[in-house]
Each structure stands twice: as structure tokens, then as C-alpha cells.
Amino acid sequence: MPLLLSIAFLLLWSWSSAQPAGGVSVGVIASRTGEAAGAGASQALAAFGWARETREAGGVFGVRVDVEVLDDAGSPARAAEQARRLAEGGAWAVVCCTTPAATAAVSAVAEELGLLHLALSDPSPLTVSTRGSTYWTFTLWPTEVDALSAAVADALAAGRGSFALMTTDDGYGDAVADALRSLVGYAGMRLVREERFATGATELRPEALLVATSQPGAVAVWASGPDTATAVSALRARGYEGPVYVRPALAAPASPRLPAATYEGVRFPLPPVYVADALPPAYVCRAEVAAATERIAQLYGGVADLPAAAGVVDALDLVAAAIEQLYLMQLPPDSSLPVLRQALRDAAVGLPPRCGAWGQLDLQEGRTSAVVAGSLVGVEVGPRGALRLP
């Protein structure tokens, strides 16, 4: 064995053999019951499977990783209580949650107690920014800006030179419009029309007609689910046949099933796992997505919601990679828990971009989103509601 490799092996062995008896503790909070149980149960099953797989492999560099899976039943208050209990019990990190409201509640606890939080849903779904005040929370689900950026890139790749926007007439709509103008301009495209409407509107005839007659290359409809459905229906009724992009939050694991009658042909910027079997050969994370989906099918059988389960596996894999970095840095294993948590967070931020089933993830200082927007895929709703590539 080469000398340098032997030294590295001895250092890693000394670090792992000196680890505290409790190993590394990680919490996973999901909605195994409640309204979001369809996705949450799959997330919990994936967490159990990951823990079993890691245990059978002897841990991470010989150190046991204990995964505690808890059920928040879709309650933000319960999720926050469980996160606090996990932190008090010595958890180094928490992966959660199935719903945005529960994720936001856990994010507040993570910021208060200093606990790495890998979010499975956007804790601020109506905030149009990838940067924020959170230090310990990193969002693995696409944020609004991630999605807008991916929509512009997808339209540009399809040869579309212009965009139009339909969004709400409020502060959220202002932020969406500002972000889209910037992204379109950066891509060398044109924003040819912008129409605003009141939330809860039941008819958008003039707005949709003005957008359709401006003949944009693509349209972004950025609003809540009911408002989006109203705007999309109005656009189609006025004869617009180009690509229409909407928020990925509407197709998130815990969201209601999309009615094909309304959303057929509409595009969502989504993680690649949604169309894992149809990714083009040139897709940046194609091999990793294929490997991740096969791994889930083989080891975590019975998963009903593959995209939801894949997010948990990606998050736990990221934690394991950060733990590996701690071994390489030779952090004293008898350090205090706050020091170990800080070191784990810093190690996660120091990782290079990595591919998983949810695309390319990259934790960066000062950026709440861990998503590399260019790895999202423009996914279309088919005639029977199934998602597919256009």
C-alpha cells in the first residue's frame, strides 16, 4: 500500500475508533399520517431504508449513523416540537419536512438552536429569492427563482426568444416580475407582455387575450394553484398554443394531483427524478439519477412516491458526504456538540456540487437554495395527467 494512502487510512481509523459511543445522530421528520401522508410515508420508508443500508455497510468510515424518523402528521407545531427534541437529544442534523409550513417551523428551530437543516420543501414558497436570513437551513426543493431561471433556460433551449408573464397584483407578483425581467434580460430574451390580476379572480378574459395576442414565445403563469388554473384555462381558451410554465410547488410531493383537463401541456421546472426514465443522454446528472432510482427500487421497495423518497435519500447522502469531510479534517471527536454541528454544516457547504435524484445540489454560504437551477427539467403534463418530457 502506498505510504500516503497508508497514512490516510491510519488517520481515518484513529478518528473513527475514537468516536463517541453514540455515533452521529440524524433526524428525519415526515408526515407519515395526515393529509400529506402519501408523500410522507414514502419519505419515512426511504429514511428507514437508508439507515438500514448504511448500518449494513458498517456506517460511514466505521462510525454508526443513527437515523430517527418522526411523524409530524402535517402539523407545523408538532414538527417544531420534534425538531427541538431531536436537537436536545444530540442530533447533528435534521432532514424535513413534507409540507412547507412544517419546514418553515423546523427552520426557525434550526436557526435558534444551531442545527443543520436540509429542507425537503420550500419553507418560504412565496418568497422570490435564493438568498435569505437563514444560516442553518438549505432548501433542496426548487425555490421560486430556481424555477423561473430553469423556465427561461428551457424556453431558450427550445428556440423561444420572448416571454410574457401573468401573475398576481401584489407584492409577490412584483417580486416575480422583477426576477423574470432580470432573468429574461440576462438570457438575451424579451419580456413582451406583463399582465397582473387580483388573487381569487374567476375570469381573466382581457388579461389572457392581451397576452395571447402579443404572441410571446412562452408564458410564465406564476400564482397559487387556483389562480394558476384560472389563468391557464383563460390562455388556452384565447388560442395560445405556446409553452406555458408554472410553479413547481404545484407538482411538489405533498401537492394534490394535477387535473389533466386543466394542465395538459403545461410545463413545470422539476427535479429530474420525475422523468428519470426519459432523461436525454446529455443531461448532466443522468447516470446519478438512474443509479439513485434503481437503488430506491431495490432497497426501499414499496415506495409509492418516488420523487418524495428520492429527496430524503439525496439529503441523507449529502449528510454522509459531509461526515466523510469531517474525518478527512481530523476534527477532535470529543469536541462539544455545538462545535460538531458547526463543523458538519461547514463541511456540507464545502462539498463540491453533487448529483442526485433531485438534480445537482450545491450548498453555498449565504444562499438558502441548494439547487443548481440548470439541473432542473422542463416537465410536461400528459393527456392522462402523467408527467413526461415535452
Secondary structure, DSSP 8 states (H G I E B T S, - for coil): --HHHHHHHHHHHHHHHTS-TT-EEEEEEE-SSSTTHHHHHHHHHHHHHHHHHHHHTTSBTTB-EEEEEEE-TT-HHHHHHHHHHHHHTT-SEEEE-SSHHHHHHHHHHHHHHT-EEEESS-SSTT---S--S-SSEEE-S--HHHHHHHHHHHHHHTT--EEEEEEESSHHHHHHHHHHHHHHHHTT-EEEEEEEE-TT-S--HHHHHHHHHT--SEEEEES-HHHHHHHHHHHHHTT--S-EEE-GGGGSTTS----HHHHBT-EEEE-GGGGGGG--TT-TTHHHHHHHHHHHHHHSTT-S-HHHHHHHHHHHHHHHHHHHHHHHHT--TTS-HHHHHHHHHHHHHHS--EEETTEEE--BTTBSB-B-GGG-EEEEE-TTS-EE--
